[in-house]
Amino acid sequence: MNEIYMDNHATTPVDPRVFEAMRPYFCERFGNAASGGHSFGRKAQEAVEGARRQTASLIHAKPEEIVFTSGATESNNLAIKGAVEAYKGKKDRLVTVSTEHKSVLDSCKRLALSGVKVTYLPVRRDGILDVGVLRSAITRRTLFLSVMFANNEIGVIQPIAEIGRVAGEKGVLFHCDAAQAVGKVPVDVKAMGIDLLSFTAHKLYGPKGVGALYVRKKDPPIRLIPLLDGGGHERGMRSGTLNVPGIVGLGKACELCQREMKPESARLARLRDELRNGILNKLEDCDVNGSQKSRLPHNLNVSFGGVEAQDMIRELKGIAVSSGSACLSTSPEPSYVLKALGAPEELRRGALRFGLGRFNTGEEVEEVVRRVVRAVKRLRKSKPSA
Ligand SMILES: *Cc1c(COP(=O)(O)O)cnc(C)c1O
């Protein structure tokens, strides 16, 4: 039996075209991008600058506004801790949302230990932040706002352009964790009023261990205190020898996403709807978690009444889906994201996340529908109380 991978929110496979672009930068063009004195270094530097252009283009930024990092966790840490340290003064408050990724929530928690006040905003039952609630949470002392673009569990997309407008009006720095959105849906940092934007290669068919932080350079230029001190790479914001093959991979992955986004997101939305309808038409007592309107095209999150997600995952052997965020797989607790939506305990325990991707086919979707329906029926029958 062929395994089916449908956990593309946890990570994506490297696209073979990305891998081919990276390949020469391991053994042949191995130079240090900071060694401009010889051709080995210059070739690496040119490759990095090419990737910087490709990466910037995807989010409508300028190449000099891209800081390469090790991934979105680092980008989030750098944006939040770096900006708060750089600007802390009369303004010292932070506003974020209860459904953010742990790398945002825990960065905020760390700052709270040193006296920064953090406000965690609730979301509506559909997972979307109410912009009116946000507006009234921002005070004269609010320095920094962090709202994710799209949620990694339920795929809902926040009203980012509207939030950017509020941040602009109120003079608050706006950081956005866009790890799930970049490459999948249009992201335009200028049109959306974003000052800092985090993303990562391994969620968009690039390699693991490389990502980027967009740092606005004008109107106004954003300052950051770096997390790492050293050689002053990346405009002083991220010291350390550049991961040239990884960066080349991120650039190529961004170029492919930009070129193929439109037809690919339409294809994925069609497959996702087939998956949803296939399941909901054949099974009673299922709930889709999160807004169905404002949502990533490749995400489906369903709670199966009377069924435990852990039992489903066991029944669906050979199909890779997950019960929540991969980043929390060490803790068996049901999702804090679904809790923030106000989902009752039973629905939280029965939630499965399906993340479609570039390499999924219509046949795979049909197979997953068949297997899911069979598994739910079997589990419900074996538990007479349900
Ligand atoms: C995956 C993910 C991250 C972390 O990215 P890494 O590159 O794995 O560190 C952060 N935020 C969101 C929303 C994610 O989905």
PDBQT file of the ligand as one rigid body, heavy atoms in Angstrom, charges set to zero:
ROOT
HETATM    1  C1  LIG A 401       5.701  25.955  11.122  1.00  0.00    +0.000 C 
HETATM    2  C2  LIG A 401       5.321  27.232  11.751  1.00  0.00    +0.000 A 
HETATM    3  C3  LIG A 401       6.250  27.981  12.481  1.00  0.00    +0.000 A 
HETATM    4  C4  LIG A 401       7.639  27.503  12.776  1.00  0.00    +0.000 C 
HETATM    5  O1  LIG A 401       8.437  27.424  11.636  1.00  0.00    +0.000 OA
HETATM    6  P1  LIG A 401       9.856  26.680  11.691  1.00  0.00    +0.000 P 
HETATM    7  O2  LIG A 401      10.507  27.072  10.420  1.00  0.00    +0.000 OA
HETATM    8  O3  LIG A 401       9.537  25.223  11.755  1.00  0.00    +0.000 OA
HETATM    9  O4  LIG A 401      10.580  27.173  12.879  1.00  0.00    +0.000 OA
HETATM   10  C5  LIG A 401       5.831  29.182  13.003  1.00  0.00    +0.000 A 
HETATM   11  N1  LIG A 401       4.586  29.635  12.807  1.00  0.00    +0.000 NA
HETATM   12  C6  LIG A 401       3.666  28.941  12.111  1.00  0.00    +0.000 A 
HETATM   13  C7  LIG A 401       2.314  29.501  11.906  1.00  0.00    +0.000 C 
HETATM   14  C8  LIG A 401       4.017  27.717  11.562  1.00  0.00    +0.000 A 
HETATM   15  O5  LIG A 401       3.095  27.030  10.887  1.00  0.00    +0.000 OA
ENDROOT
TORSDOF 0
